Amino acid sequence: MKKAIFLIGILFLLPLANAQTQEVNVGITPDSPVFFLDKFFEAVQLAITTSDVSKISLRAKLLNERIIELQFVSEKKPQFTGKALLEVKKSTDDLAKEAELKTKPLKEAVEQNIKNSKIVLEAILERFESDNNTKNDNAIAGLKIAIENQEKKIDEIEDSKDENEIDIKIKGDVGEVKAVINNQEVRYKIASTDVNEILNDISSRTGVSIDTIKNADVKLNEQEVKVEFEDNIKVTRITKQEWKS
């Protein structure tokens, strides 16, 4: 087990001011032929983690590990920086996805963790750029792409914080509903495949007006549902393709 000094992003739900430089252990890194085993055990951990808070916490921890590995690889084995950056991007995307259909506090926790990892990426980039070594050009380009990706995810989460989100999946004769309406999380199944009936049911369950419900970001089987006005009446238009599971 190697040891090195790394700038560690803050832990889950801790304030940014607490970010600090610590000595940490670096385990298996992306250059290792057994790195896949590390990823396998992480996948098992994720599979048995069910609560939203626990899953976000675990995803944040895994992103932090990818950042630590990148820091080590970039310093000790720079030829593997590209591979480590791919792992950082995947972990960033996985963590950002956990913010979907979540309440504002959980979105903010995800956003903060990505911001923390971005600080570390920027520090690594600054070090590479200050070396004035052409051998670093590929690593510098990759770091810039990774930072841009994190900025994009941060912006997406920021924009979605106050949005109402509804995800409906039709399986047979049952509609599976996941929604966040006015910061209320709603998850249930309903014996209906009629999207307007489902939206009205969500309105009834949450006590939120149907106009607010239909103005939400609504997705049906991963496809965005278009809600249009027709003689001052909202009409939900869905193609047959969008109904397919």
RODO-2510 file (C-alpha; in nm, 4 decimals, decimal comma):
residues 245
     n   res          X          Y          Z
     1     m     0,0000     0,0000     0,0000
     2     k     0,1511     0,3273    -0,1090
     3     k     0,1193     0,6547     0,0771
     4     a     0,1150     1,0044    -0,0667
     5     i    -0,0061     1,3527     0,0151
     6     f    -0,3258     1,4484    -0,1633
     7     l    -0,5720     1,7323    -0,1607
     8     i    -0,8866     1,5569    -0,0512
     9     g    -1,2308     1,6780    -0,1531
    10     i    -1,4696     1,7221     0,1350
    11     l    -1,6609     1,4266     0,2662
    12     f    -2,0314     1,3861     0,2084
    13     l    -2,2353     1,6809     0,3439
    14     l    -1,9372     1,8616     0,5014
    15     p    -1,8839     2,2322     0,4235
    16     l    -1,6317     2,3288     0,1554
    17     a    -1,4241     2,5185     0,4115
    18     n    -1,3275     2,1860     0,5636
    19     a    -1,1422     2,0678     0,2518
    20     q    -0,7904     1,9872     0,3585
    21     t    -0,4635     1,8235     0,2662
    22     q    -0,4302     1,4830     0,4268
    23     e    -0,2097     1,1763     0,4086
    24     v    -0,4102     0,8901     0,2670
    25     n    -0,3576     0,5335     0,1557
    26     v    -0,3769     0,4624    -0,2144
    27     g    -0,4978     0,1135    -0,2890
    28     i    -0,5377    -0,0450    -0,6313
    29     t    -0,5031     0,2168    -0,9053
    30     p    -0,6319     0,2118    -1,2667
    31     d    -0,2904     0,1036    -1,4005
    32     s    -0,3111    -0,2229    -1,2040
    33     p    -0,4114    -0,5456    -1,3873
    34     v    -0,6405    -0,6290    -1,0940
    35     f    -0,8177    -0,2937    -1,0908
    36     f    -1,1268    -0,4705    -1,2258
    37     l    -1,1554    -0,6534    -0,8934
    38     d    -1,1731    -0,3207    -0,7137
    39     k    -1,4549    -0,2149    -0,9464
    40     f    -1,6330    -0,5490    -0,8966
    41     f    -1,6460    -0,5111    -0,5192
    42     e    -1,7647    -0,1522    -0,5602
    43     a    -2,0468    -0,2754    -0,7840
    44     v    -2,1484    -0,5242    -0,5144
    45     q    -2,1519    -0,2444    -0,2569
    46     l    -2,3742    -0,0341    -0,4806
    47     a    -2,6091    -0,3262    -0,5472
    48     i    -2,6762    -0,3820    -0,1778
    49     t    -2,7111    -0,0107    -0,0982
    50     t    -3,0757     0,0868    -0,1222
    51     s    -3,1468     0,4201     0,0481
    52     d    -3,0967     0,7407    -0,1507
    53     v    -2,8752     0,9024     0,1121
    54     s    -2,6549     0,5938     0,1471
    55     k    -2,6211     0,5523    -0,2286
    56     i    -2,5258     0,9172    -0,2806
    57     s    -2,2777     0,8930     0,0068
    58     l    -2,1221     0,5819    -0,1489
    59     r    -2,1076     0,7380    -0,4964
    60     a    -1,9382     1,0445    -0,3458
    61     k    -1,6874     0,8201    -0,1673
    62     l    -1,6096     0,6364    -0,4919
    63     l    -1,5575     0,9622    -0,6795
    64     n    -1,3229     1,0721    -0,4027
    65     e    -1,1284     0,7473    -0,4467
    66     r    -1,1041     0,8012    -0,8232
    67     i    -0,9660     1,1516    -0,7592
    68     i    -0,7080     1,0153    -0,5149
    69     e    -0,6048     0,7510    -0,7697
    70     l    -0,5756     1,0167    -1,0390
    71     q    -0,3572     1,2301    -0,8147
    72     f    -0,1271     0,9364    -0,7464
    73     v    -0,1107     0,8186    -1,1077
    74     s    -0,0509     1,1691    -1,2427
    75     e     0,2477     1,2083    -1,0095
    76     k     0,3973     0,8590    -1,0143
    77     k     0,2798     0,7012    -1,3414
    78     p     0,1730     0,9867    -1,5714
    79     q     0,1410     0,7532    -1,8702
    80     f    -0,1762     0,6165    -1,7075
    81     t    -0,3333     0,9578    -1,6428
    82     g    -0,5750     0,9148    -1,9340
    83     k    -0,7095     0,5888    -1,7930
    84     a    -0,7503     0,7424    -1,4488
    85     l    -0,9329     1,0390    -1,6006
    86     l    -1,1836     0,8052    -1,7687
    87     e    -1,2587     0,6550    -1,4272
    88     v    -1,3057     1,0045    -1,2811
    89     k    -1,5506     1,0937    -1,5593
    90     k    -1,7527     0,7758    -1,5077
    91     s    -1,7716     0,8302    -1,1320
    92     t    -1,8690     1,1947    -1,1847
    93     d    -2,1481     1,0954    -1,4242
    94     d    -2,2691     0,8209    -1,1886
    95     l    -2,2820     1,0602    -0,8929
    96     a    -2,4553     1,3314    -1,0965
    97     k    -2,7194     1,0805    -1,2075
    98     e    -2,8033     1,0151    -0,8425
    99     a    -2,9262     1,3771    -0,8242
   100     e    -3,2095     1,3008    -1,0661
   101     l    -3,5549     1,2882    -0,9075
   102     k    -3,4159     1,3831    -0,5680
   103     t    -3,5112     1,6575    -0,3237
   104     k    -3,3158     1,9827    -0,3161
   105     p    -3,0950     1,8948    -0,0135
   106     l    -2,9753     1,5749    -0,1816
   107     k    -2,9117     1,7588    -0,5095
   108     e    -2,7049     2,0130    -0,3185
   109     a    -2,5022     1,7360    -0,1524
   110     v    -2,4232     1,5819    -0,4914
   111     e    -2,3385     1,9220    -0,6383
   112     q    -2,1027     2,0047    -0,3501
   113     n    -1,9133     1,6787    -0,3844
   114     i    -1,8592     1,7337    -0,7565
   115     k    -1,7408     2,0887    -0,6845
   116     n    -1,4876     1,9491    -0,4379
   117     s    -1,3462     1,7019    -0,6883
   118     k    -1,3265     1,9798    -0,9469
   119     i    -1,0999     2,1773    -0,7117
   120     v    -0,8586     1,8834    -0,7040
   121     l    -0,8668     1,8410    -1,0828
   122     e    -0,7861     2,2096    -1,1242
   123     a    -0,4901     2,1733    -0,8866
   124     i    -0,3557     1,8778    -1,0872
   125     l    -0,4045     2,0722    -1,4109
   126     e    -0,2168     2,3707    -1,2700
   127     r     0,0759     2,1475    -1,1745
   128     f     0,0940     1,9907    -1,5215
   129     e     0,0740     2,3285    -1,6943
   130     s     0,3479     2,4757    -1,4743
   131     d     0,5871     2,1945    -1,5746
   132     n     0,6121     2,3273    -1,9318
   133     n     0,6672     1,9718    -2,0517
   134     t     0,5228     1,8739    -2,3906
   135     k     0,4855     1,5178    -2,2620
   136     n     0,2058     1,6523    -2,0420
   137     d    -0,0006     1,7805    -2,3355
   138     n    -0,2345     1,4796    -2,3535
   139     a    -0,2860     1,4789    -1,9765
   140     i    -0,3576     1,8538    -1,9826
   141     a    -0,6144     1,8103    -2,2598
   142     g    -0,7789     1,5241    -2,0706
   143     l    -0,7905     1,7221    -1,7468
   144     k    -0,9548     2,0160    -1,9216
   145     i    -1,2213     1,7832    -2,0654
   146     a    -1,2805     1,6292    -1,7215
   147     i    -1,3154     1,9739    -1,5624
   148     e    -1,5567     2,0850    -1,8353
   149     n    -1,7634     1,7711    -1,7764
   150     q    -1,7818     1,8441    -1,4044
   151     e    -1,8787     2,2065    -1,4716
   152     k    -2,1565     2,0801    -1,6988
   153     k    -2,2868     1,8417    -1,4316
   154     i    -2,2744     2,1159    -1,1670
   155     d    -2,4743     2,3494    -1,3946
   156     e    -2,7305     2,0780    -1,4690
   157     i    -2,7833     2,0058    -1,1010
   158     e    -2,8020     2,3771    -1,0188
   159     d    -3,0660     2,4288    -1,2877
   160     s    -3,2726     2,1331    -1,1641
   161     k    -3,2780     2,2206    -0,7929
   162     d    -3,6163     2,3933    -0,7983
   163     e    -3,7673     2,1974    -1,0863
   164     n    -4,0589     1,9608    -1,0468
   165     e    -3,9644     1,6264    -1,1998
   166     i    -4,1846     1,3312    -1,2916
   167     d    -4,0693     0,9982    -1,4319
   168     i    -4,3329     0,7475    -1,5433
   169     k    -4,2495     0,3990    -1,6650
   170     i    -4,5217     0,1825    -1,8169
   171     k    -4,4785    -0,1907    -1,7598
   172     g    -4,7708    -0,3929    -1,8874
   173     d    -5,0850    -0,2426    -1,7342
   174     v    -4,9008    -0,0697    -1,4502
   175     g    -4,7495     0,2751    -1,4284
   176     e    -4,4454     0,3179    -1,2031
   177     v    -4,4162     0,6748    -1,0766
   178     k    -4,1095     0,8507    -0,9376
   179     a    -4,1477     1,2222    -0,8823
   180     v    -4,0307     1,5248    -0,6874
   181     i    -4,3058     1,7865    -0,6668
   182     n    -4,2525     2,1048    -0,4643
   183     n    -3,9695     1,9192    -0,2901
   184     q    -4,1959     1,6242    -0,2030
   185     e    -4,0642     1,2861    -0,3120
   186     v    -4,3327     1,0534    -0,4489
   187     r    -4,2835     0,6891    -0,5505
   188     y    -4,5607     0,4403    -0,6144
   189     k    -4,7291     0,2105    -0,8676
   190     i    -5,0700     0,2683    -1,0214
   191     a    -5,2951     0,0400    -1,2246
   192     s    -5,3116     0,2798    -1,5180
   193     t    -5,1273     0,3457    -1,8438
   194     d    -5,3037     0,6759    -1,9170
   195     v    -5,0531     0,9546    -1,8606
   196     n    -5,3178     1,2213    -1,7939
   197     e    -5,4849     0,9963    -1,5373
   198     i    -5,1478     0,9354    -1,3726
   199     l    -5,0668     1,3065    -1,3645
   200     n    -5,4052     1,3795    -1,2064
   201     d    -5,3380     1,1055    -0,9499
   202     i    -5,0023     1,2657    -0,8626
   203     s    -5,1846     1,5963    -0,8173
   204     s    -5,4343     1,4296    -0,5847
   205     r    -5,1675     1,2555    -0,3775
   206     t    -4,9463     1,5628    -0,3365
   207     g    -5,2143     1,8300    -0,3103
   208     v    -5,0382     2,0206    -0,5881
   209     s    -5,2462     2,1722    -0,8691
   210     i    -5,2683     1,9835    -1,1971
   211     d    -5,1335     2,2898    -1,3787
   212     t    -4,8168     2,2715    -1,1663
   213     i    -4,7945     1,8971    -1,2292
   214     k    -4,8249     1,9346    -1,6052
   215     n    -4,5685     2,2140    -1,6078
   216     a    -4,3182     1,9760    -1,4487
   217     d    -4,0318     1,8076    -1,6317
   218     v    -4,2277     1,4956    -1,7286
   219     k    -4,0686     1,1851    -1,8779
   220     l    -4,2478     0,8731    -1,9964
   221     n    -4,0339     0,5639    -2,0485
   222     e    -3,7240     0,7875    -2,0606
   223     q    -3,8821     1,0122    -2,3275
   224     e    -3,9837     1,3720    -2,2578
   225     v    -4,3614     1,4225    -2,2701
   226     k    -4,4785     1,7309    -2,4553
   227     v    -4,7571     1,9262    -2,2875
   228     e    -4,9197     2,1769    -2,5235
   229     f    -5,2039     2,4302    -2,5065
   230     e    -5,5147     2,3788    -2,7157
   231     d    -5,7973     2,6292    -2,6624
   232     n    -5,6505     2,7048    -2,3160
   233     i    -5,6616     2,3342    -2,2242
   234     k    -5,3415     2,1432    -2,1634
   235     v    -5,3089     1,8410    -2,3909
   236     t    -5,0407     1,5785    -2,3353
   237     r    -4,9117     1,4494    -2,6683
   238     i    -4,7283     1,1180    -2,6770
   239     t    -4,6186     0,9206    -2,9812
   240     k    -4,6565     0,5431    -2,9971
   241     q    -4,2799     0,5092    -2,9895
   242     e    -4,2655     0,6911    -2,6584
   243     w    -4,5099     0,4411    -2,5066
   244     k    -4,2849     0,1450    -2,5776
   245     s    -4,1088    -0,0054    -2,2748
***
